[in-house]
Amino acid sequence: MKKFFLFRKEEVNASSVTASDSGKGLSVLALPADSLAFASADRGSVVLAFNSATKYEESNLTDGESIEKTTVKIPCETGKEVGLIESILSFISRDGGKSIMKFDAVDQTSTFSPISFDSQIEPKVHINPTKRFTGEPSTQTFIGSGGAVGVTLTSNVIADIDFGVAENKPLVDFNHEGLAGFSTSAEVTGWDNGGTGGASYDIASNVGAPVIVAPRPHLGTSQKSSSISPENHFVVPTVTVQNDYTIYMVLYGGTSSDQRVSPVYSSADTQTLGPTLRSDALFNSDGSVAKFRGQANGNFAVRHDLKTGAPASTETSDTSNGTTAFKYPKDLDGFQDVVVLVIRRDSSNNMYMYNGDGDVIGFIDAKTASSTLSTVKTSNATDGRTDGDLVIERLGTVGSLNNAAYGAQMQLARFGVITKDIGSAACSKLATDLFNFYKV
C-alpha cells in the first residue's frame, strides 16, 4: 500500500502558492512516503527531506549552485525528536493500516502525538537553486557567448536588489543611489530613476521642500531617505500601467513618538492613490481628495484612474482572508523603524499587500463594473473598485491635511513600479530582500 505525508500549514487562501523558496504562501503539501530521502532533527523540530519533489524536472545551474531537496520542518516537543522520527519510520515500513500521515496546523491534529503547534510547520518546495557558499537563493542566468569559452552571467540587480529575471525589473525605481549626491538636510530637488524607463522618468521638481535624512543606525536605518512632511511631494513624470502591476516602497519611521502614515503615491488629480487612507478622508465633488489625516495604524487602501468613489480598502491588523495581522508604522509590539510594503494587482484585479517579513497582510477581492462579488448598494458606482489604470504623478504627502499635527512623520527610502504581477512568491522575496537591505 502506498503511503503519503499530508502537511497543512494554514488555510488555503488567495495568496497560496504551489512552490516557494522561503515557504511563504505554501499552505498545503502532500508527498509520497517513498520519496523520503532522510530525516534529521534540531532542538524542538524534525526535518524531513524528499527526493524528486520539486516543481521543475530539469535545471541549468551555474558553478557553485545546487537545487535543494524539498524539506518540511515539523515542530515537536523538545526531547522527543528521535521518538517522532522513529514513529514516522515505523509508520512507513508497516504493512497495512492507515495510508496518510497527517500534520495539520489548522485543526492542530497529527497522526503522531509528540507534535507541538507552538510554532509553524515549515514546508519548502524550491523554485530557484541555492548558492552553496552563502546558502542564499540564486536567480542568476547564463547565456553562451558565440564561440567563447565559458559563460556570460547576466545581472538583474538594481541598487543592490536582485529582481531575478529581466522581465521583473521595474520601470521606475527611486532608490538610495539617486539620493547619493545630496548632503544631509539638503532639499531634494530631483531624484534619478534607476529603473528600465531611464531618464525619461527622472524626478526634476518638487512641491514644498523635502529634505535628505541621513542613515540612523541607532534607529535601524541603513540608507539615506527623503522626508515626507505635510504637503511636500515630488512631481513624477506620468507612470501609467493598464493591467496587472507590482508596487514596492520602503518607509523609515520618524523621530516623533506620534508616528503616522498617509498616502505615498497618487495621480495629479488624486483619483489614483495608495497604499493607505483613513476612512474619514474628505473628497471634493469630482472625487479628488480634499482633506485627510495621517494614520497611527495604516490600512490597505487603493484607488485607480477615473474612479471617484471610496477607495477599495481592508484592515491589515486582523487575519481576515487568511492574512497575517500587521500594524504600521507601529507594529503589534511597538514601533517599526523600517516599513516595507509590496502591493500587487493580479490579472483578475485582486489586490494583495505584503510586509517586510514576506507575509500577506492585506487582500482585497476584485471589484469591477461587471463584478458580482458585492450586492451592497453604494453611493458612488466606483466605490471599492479595484480596476482602472494605475497613474502615478506624485510621491510623498498628497492632497491637503486638515491639521499639520496629523502629518505623516516618515521618510521615503525607495519606491518602484513593475509593470506586471510578478506573483506571490516573487513579491514575498522582494519584500524580505528590501527589508534586509534597508535595515541595519
N, C-alpha and C positions, 0 to 999 in steps of 0.2 A: 504493500500500500504506500503510495506516495504521500509524503508529509510536507507541511508548509508552516512557515512563520507568518503571522499577521501582526503588524505594528500599526497602532493608531495614536499619533501624537496629539492630534487636535481634530475638531470637526472640519470636514471638507468645506471650504469657503471660496469666495470669488477669486482669491489670490493664490489658491493651491496650485502647486506645480508637480510635474512628474519626475523632475531631477533637479538637484541643487548642490553646488559645491559646499555651501555652508550648512545645508539642511533647512534653511528658511523656506517656508511655504510647502515643504514636503510633508503633507498631512497624513497620508496613509501609504503603507508599503507592504506588499506581500512577496515572499521569496520562497523558493523550494528548499526544503531542508537539505537535499543532497548537493546544494551549491555552497554549503558552509565550508569555508577554507580553513578557518581557525577561530578559536575563542581565547580571549585573554581578559585580564582584569586590571583595574586600578582601584584605589580605595573607594568603596561605595558604588562601584559600577562594573558591569561586564560589557566587553566589546566583542561583537560578532562580525566577522569579515566574510564576504561572499565572492565566489568566483563567477565570472560570466554574467554579471548582474548590472551592467552599466547600460546607459541609454544607447550608446553607439557601439557597433561591432568592430569598426576599424578606426585607427587614429594614425595620423602622421605626426611624429614627435621630433622636436629639435634636441640637440645634445643636452643632457642633464635633466631630461624630463621623463616622467612616468605617469601612467594612469593609475590612480589609487583604486583599490578594490572598494566596492560598496560596503559600508560599515553601518552598524547600528549600535549605539551606546545605550545600555539599559541600566537605569538606576536600581540599586538593590540595597538591602540592609547591610551596613558595614560589618565586615567579618564573615559574611555568608556568601562571598563572591564565588569561592570554589564550589560550594554546595549548589549554587544556581547553575554553574557550568555543568556539574555532574548530572543534575536533573534534566537539563536540556539534552545532553548526550544520551542519557538513558531513554528519553522520550523518542529520540530519532532512531535509536537502534532496536527499540522494542517492536515486535510484530503485533499487529492488531491495535485495538484501542482507538482513541481519537486521532484524527489526522491533522489537526490545526493547533499550533502553539500560539496563543493569543496574548498580546501585550497591549492593553487598551488604557491609555491615559485619560480618555474622556470619561469612560464609565468607571475608571480606576479598578479594573479587574485584570487578572492574569491567570494563565494556566499554572503558574508556579508561585508559591507563597512568599519567597524572600524579596519579591519586587517591592520597591519603595517608589511612591509617586510624589515625593517631596521635591524632586527635580524632574526635568523633561526627558522623555525618550528622544534620542538624537540620531535619526537616520540621515545618511548622506549617500546620494547617488551622484557621482561626479560627472560634470559636463566637460570641464577643462582638465588638462594634465597638470601635474604638480611639479614645481622645480624642486628637485631632491635636495639641493643645498640649503634652500631657505624654507622649504615647506609651504610656500605660497602658491596659489593657483597661477598658471601661466596661460596667457592668451596670445603669445607671440606666434606669428606665422612665418613661413619661409617660401620663397619662390626661387626657382632655378635661374641663374644668370647665364644667358645664352653662351654655352661653351666654357663658362668659367668654372674653376674648381670651387666647391663649397656652395654656400647659400647666402642670400642677402636677406637679413632679417628686416621686417617691416614694423615700424612703431606706430601705435595708435594712442600714444601718450600726449596729453595736453596739460601743461602746467602741473606735472607730477601725478596726474590721474590717468590710469590706463582704461580706455573705453573698449578694449577688447578687439573690436573689428572696426574697419573704416566706416562701415555703414552706421555705426552707433556714435560716431563723433558728432559733437554739437555744431550747429550753425553759428550760434553765438556763445561765447564763454568769456565773461568778465571776471578775471581772477587776480590773484596777488601779483602776478608778473606785470599786469597792466598798471599797477599802483607803485611799482618799484621806484619810479622817478620822482615821487612826491615825498617830501620830508614830513615828519610828524607835525600835526596841527595845520599843515598847509591845505588850502582849498583844493579840492579835486575838480579840476576844470575839464578833464577828459579822461576817458577810460578806454584803452585799446582793446579791440576784440581779439581773443585768442582762438576763436572757432574757425570752422571751414569757410564761413562767409567773408573772412578777411576784413580789410579796412573799410569796406562798404558799410559795415555795421559798427565802426568805431564811434564811441560817445564823444561828442565835441562840445556839449553845453550842459548846463545845469540850471536849476531854479533854486534860489536860496544860496547856501554856502556849505555844502557837505565837505567835511574835512577828514584828513587822514588820522586814524587811530593806530598807534604803534602796537606791535605784539605785546601781550601782557602775560608772560609765562606764569606768574603767580596766580593768575586767574584762569589758566589753562588754554590760552590762545597763542597760536604759533606764527600767525601771519598778519601782515597789515590788513586793515579794513577801512571802509568808509562809513562815517557816521550816518545814521538815519535820524534826523531831527524833524520836528513838526514842520510840514510844508516844504521840506527840502527833497528834491529828487533830481535824477538825471533824465535828460531827453534822449531817447534811444531811436535811431533810425528804424523805421517801422519793420517789425518782425511779424510775419503772418504765416500761420500753419492752419491748413484747412481741415485736416482729419485727425488721426491719432498723433500723439506727441508725448514727450517726456521733458519735464522741467526739474531743475535741481537748484538748490540755494544753500549757502552756509551763512548763518547769522551768529554774531557774537553778542553776548549779553552786555548790557551797560553796567556802569558802576553803581547806579542807583539801586536801592533796595526795592524800589517800586518799578520793577521791570515790566514793560508792556510791549505788545507786538501789534502791528496793524498791516494792512495790505502792502505788499512789497512790489508788485508789478501791476501795470494797468495799461489800457489804451489811453489816448489823449482825452477821450470822452468818458472814460471810466466804465464803459459797457463791459469790456474785458477787465477782470480784476482777480486777484488771489494773493496768497493762499488762504487768507483768513479775513473775516469781517464780523464785527459784533452784530447781533440780531436787531439792535436798536438803532442802526445806522439810518440816516435820513436821506431820501432821494428827491431830486427835482422831478418836475412833471415829464421831462424827456428821459428819465431813468438814470441820469448821471448822478454820481454821489454828491450830496450836498454837505453833510457833516457826519463824522463818526468819531468814536473814541477808541484809543488803543485798548487792548485786552490783556488782563493779567493771565488769563488762560486762553490761548489761541484755539480756534476750532479749525475745521477744514471747510472753506467756503470759496467757491469759484463761480465766475460768470464769463460769458463769451460774447463776441461781437453781435450786435443787433438784438441782444437780449436786454430788456429794460425792467424786468421783474426782479423779485428777490433772488439772490444767488442760490445755487444748489449748495447745500451745506449739511454737515453732520458734526457731532462732537467727537473729539479724539480721546476724551478722558474716560470712556467706557469701553466695553468689549463687544459692542453690537456688531453683527455680521462677521463674527469670528476674528475681530481685530484685537490688537494689543492696546491696553489703556496707556495713554501718554499725555502729559501736560507740558506745555511750553508757553512762554520762556521759562517758567518754573516747572520742574518735573514733579513727580509724585512725592519726592523726598526733600526738595529744596530748589536751588537754583540750577539752571542749565547755563554753563559758560559757553558751550558750543551747541548750536541747534542746527542740525542738518535736516532738510525736508526735500524729498523727491516726490514729484507728482507725475502720474501718468494717466493719459486717456487712451483707452483701447479702441479698436476699430468699431466696437458697438456703442461707444460713448459712455462706458462705465468709467468712473474716476477712482483713483487709488492714491493714498499718501503713505510714504514710508519715513521712518525716523533714522537716526544715525546708527541704531543697532540693526538696521535692515528689516525691522518689523513693519507690517502693515498696521497703521494706526488710524486709518480712515478709509471708508469705502462708501461711494455714492452710486446707487443704481442709475443706469441710463434713463434719461427722460428727454424725449424729443417730441416734435409736433405730432408724430404718429404713434407715440408711445401709449401703451395701455397699462403701464405699470402703476399709474395712480389715477384714481377716480375722484380724488378730492377736488372740489371746486376752488379755484384761485382767483384773486383779484386781478391778476395780470396773466395773460396767456403764456408768458415766458417764465413765470415763477418756477424756480427749481430746475430749469432746463440745463442739460449738460452738453448740448450740441452747439454749433456755431463756430466760426473761425476764432482761433487764438490770435489776438492782435496785441502786441506789446510795444508801447511807445514811451513808457515811464518806468523808472526804477527808483524806489525809495518811498517816502510817505506821499501818498496820492490823495487828491481831493483836499478837503479842509478839515481841521479839527476844531470842535466847538469849545475846547478848553486845552490850552497848552500843557497843563499839568497831566493830561492824559495822553501825551505824545508817546510814540514808541521809543523807548530807551535802548536801542540796539544798533549794531553795526552790520553792514553787509560786506562779507569777505569774498563771496563768489556767487555768480548767478549764470545759468546756462540753459539753453533750449536745444533739444534734439528733435528733429522734425519727423519722428516716428515713435511708436511704442516699442521700447527695447525689451519689454517683457518683465515679468515679476522677478525672476532670478537675477537678471542683469541690474534691475533697479535696486534690489536689495544689496548687491555687491557694490554698486556705485555709492549708495548711501553710506555703507560702512567704510569704504575707501576714503570718501570725503571726510568723514568724522575722524578717522585715524590720522589723516594728514593735517587737518586744521586744528587739532587739539595738541597740547603738549603731552 
